[in-house]
């Protein structure tokens, strides 16, 4: 029997619903799946940082359209290893406090997906939604920093071809680039993105700002993603050991043609 377009679409929806219905201890409260338009919301994706801080601080009035938030039904006490957050195919660490997680995130227009995986990669939850706000664009260039030790503060620095410097002291620069959050205690991620990258050479530095009681070696992981969430997406990832507080390391330089 040959299915018409409507029947085929209905069958696809049933299959998708079946996959989403798999039991999981992970619950993604925001964003929700389906269609949405955030044009009437005042989007915020930068956070107020207080020192010392335990996690990324999500503002109380954070717009739900620029937020990833959820709960974990059962977590192992005393285990500090992060969960994994995957946004539009890009993995990054996700620290869970008690039984909750929350971090600001600015989504682009079009199709977006958010997935959270447990520490064993078996338990997972995923949502997909379509953002129809025409005022939003997908970043054409993103730089994502994460690292592998808790109670450790690494900082992402990106210098664009015109000499502008995005870092935690100046997260938004005049050419359209922005650094989203400053994570001060471990794992990251910190994300620099721009919807209209300038042509020329970009420099990506990481500063080992500080650590907890021990000055542990920590490994910085930097991913450079271009044309994210399109068929032309490209990603390069670099892992570099950071040995002691105070180190400022040039991780990567690349040219936007």
C-alpha positions in Angstrom: 0.0 0.0 0.0 1.3 3.4 -0.9 1.0 6.1 1.8 -0.1 9.6 0.9 1.8 12.6 2.4 -0.7 13.1 5.2 -0.6 9.4 6.2 3.2 9.3 6.1 3.5 12.4 8.2 1.0 11.0 10.7 3.1 7.8 11.0 6.3 9.8 11.5 4.6 11.7 14.3 3.6 8.5 16.0 7.2 7.2 15.7 8.5 10.5 17.1 6.0 10.4 20.0 7.0 6.8 20.8 10.7 7.8 21.0 9.9 10.8 23.3 7.8 8.6 25.6 10.8 6.5 26.7 11.0 6.6 30.5 13.7 8.9 31.8 14.9 10.4 35.1 15.7 13.6 33.2 13.0 16.2 32.7 13.5 19.2 30.4 11.0 21.8 31.6 12.2 24.6 29.2 12.3 24.7 26.2 9.2 22.8 25.3 8.8 21.0 22.0 6.7 22.2 19.1 6.3 25.6 17.5 7.0 29.0 19.2 7.5 32.7 18.5 9.6 34.6 21.0 9.2 38.0 19.3 7.1 39.5 22.2 9.6 38.4 24.9 12.6 40.4 26.1 15.3 37.9 25.6 18.2 37.9 28.1 21.1 35.5 27.9 23.8 37.1 30.0 24.0 36.6 33.7 25.0 38.5 36.8 28.1 36.9 38.3 28.9 37.0 42.0 32.2 35.8 43.5 32.5 33.2 44.8 29.8 31.6 42.7 28.7 27.9 42.8 27.2 27.7 39.3 26.1 29.8 36.4 23.6 32.2 37.9 20.3 32.4 36.0 18.6 35.7 36.6 15.2 35.5 38.3 13.5 37.3 35.4 15.3 35.2 32.7 13.1 34.8 29.6 11.9 31.2 29.1 12.7 31.6 25.4 16.4 32.0 26.3 16.6 29.3 29.0 17.4 25.6 29.4 16.0 24.3 32.6 15.0 21.0 34.1 15.2 18.4 36.9 16.8 15.0 37.5 14.6 12.5 39.4 17.6 10.6 41.0 21.2 11.7 41.2 24.1 10.1 43.1 25.1 12.1 46.1 28.8 13.1 46.2 29.3 12.6 42.5 30.5 15.8 40.8 30.9 14.5 37.3 28.6 16.7 35.0 25.8 15.5 32.8 26.0 16.3 29.0 24.0 19.0 27.3 23.7 18.8 23.5 22.3 21.8 21.7 21.8 21.5 17.9 24.4 18.7 17.9 27.1 20.4 19.9 27.9 18.6 23.2 28.9 20.5 26.4 29.0 19.8 30.1 26.0 20.4 32.3 26.5 20.7 36.1 23.5 19.5 38.1 22.9 21.1 41.5 21.0 18.7 43.7 18.3 17.7 41.4 18.1 20.7 39.1 19.9 22.4 36.2 19.4 25.8 34.7 21.4 28.0 32.3 20.7 30.8 29.8 21.0 30.0 26.2 20.1 32.2 23.1 18.5 30.1 20.4 18.4 31.1 16.7 15.5 31.0 14.4 14.4 27.8 12.7 14.7 24.2 14.0 16.5 23.7 17.4 17.1 20.6 19.5 18.1 20.2 23.1 19.2 16.9 24.7 20.4 16.1 28.2 22.2 12.8 28.8 23.1 11.1 32.1 26.6 10.4 33.2 26.4 6.9 31.8 24.9 8.2 28.5 22.0 5.8 28.9 19.5 8.0 30.5 18.5 10.9 28.3 15.7 13.4 27.4 15.3 15.4 24.2 13.1 18.1 22.8 12.9 19.7 19.4 11.2 23.0 18.6 10.8 25.5 15.8 11.6 29.1 16.6 9.6 31.3 14.1 10.8 34.7 15.4 12.3 36.3 12.2 14.4 38.6 14.4 16.6 35.8 15.5 19.4 34.3 13.4 21.5 31.2 14.0 25.1 32.1 14.8 27.4 31.7 11.9 30.4 31.3 14.1 30.6 29.9 17.7 33.5 29.1 20.0 32.7 26.8 22.9 35.0 26.3 25.9 34.6 23.6 28.5 37.0 21.9 30.9 37.2 18.7 33.0 37.7 19.7 36.7 35.2 21.2 39.1 36.0 24.2 41.4 38.2 25.5 38.6 37.8 28.8 36.7 38.9 29.0 33.1 38.1 32.0 31.0 37.5 32.2 27.2 39.0 35.2 25.3 38.3 35.8 21.6 40.0 38.5 19.6 38.3 39.2 16.3 40.1 40.5 13.1 39.3 44.1 13.9 41.1 43.8 17.3 38.0 43.7 19.5 38.4 41.5 22.5 35.4 39.5 24.0 36.0 38.2 27.5 34.2 38.2 30.9 35.0 41.8 31.5 33.4 42.8 28.1 31.1 40.1 27.0 29.4 42.1 24.2 31.6 43.7 21.5 30.8 46.3 18.9 31.0 44.0 15.8 28.1 41.8 16.9 30.0 39.1 18.8 29.1 38.2 22.4 30.3 35.9 25.2 27.3 34.4 27.0 28.2 33.6 30.6 31.2 33.5 32.9 31.4 30.1 34.6 33.6 30.4 37.7 33.7 27.0 39.3 34.0 24.3 36.8 33.2 22.5 33.5 31.8 25.5 31.6 30.6 25.9 29.0 31.4 29.5 28.0 30.2 30.4 24.5 31.3 33.1 22.1 29.1 33.6 19.1 28.4 36.0 16.2 25.8 36.0 13.5 28.0 37.9 11.1 31.7 37.0 11.5 34.3 39.4 10.1 36.7 38.2 7.5 40.2 37.7 8.7 42.1 36.0 11.6 40.5 35.1 14.9 42.6 34.3 18.0 41.2 32.1 20.8 42.9 32.2 24.2 42.1 30.4 27.4 43.2 31.9 30.8 43.6 29.6 33.8 42.1 32.1 36.2 42.1 30.1 39.4 41.2 26.8 41.2 40.1 25.4 44.5 42.3 24.1 47.3 44.6 22.4 44.9 46.1 23.8 41.8 45.1 20.9 39.6 46.0 20.4 36.0 42.8 20.8 34.0 42.2 20.1 30.3 40.5 22.8 28.3 38.3 21.7 25.4 37.6 24.3 22.7 35.3 23.7 19.8 35.0 26.2 16.8 31.8 25.7 14.9 30.9 27.5 11.7 27.5 27.6 10.0 25.9 25.9 13.0 22.7 23.9 12.4 23.0 24.0 8.6 24.1 21.4 6.0 27.4 23.4 5.8 28.2 23.1 9.5 31.9 22.5 10.3 33.5 21.8 13.7 37.0 21.6 15.0 37.8 20.6 18.6 41.1 21.1 20.5 42.1 19.7 23.9 44.9 21.5 25.7 46.2 20.9 29.2 46.2 24.0 31.5 48.8 23.4 34.2 48.6 26.2 36.7 46.6 29.4 37.6 47.8 32.4 35.7 48.5 30.6 32.5 47.2 32.3 29.3 47.4 30.0 26.3 46.7 30.6 22.7 44.5 27.6 21.9 43.8 28.2 18.2 43.9 30.8 15.4 41.8 30.5 12.3 40.8 32.6 9.3 37.3 33.4 8.2 37.6 33.8 4.4 
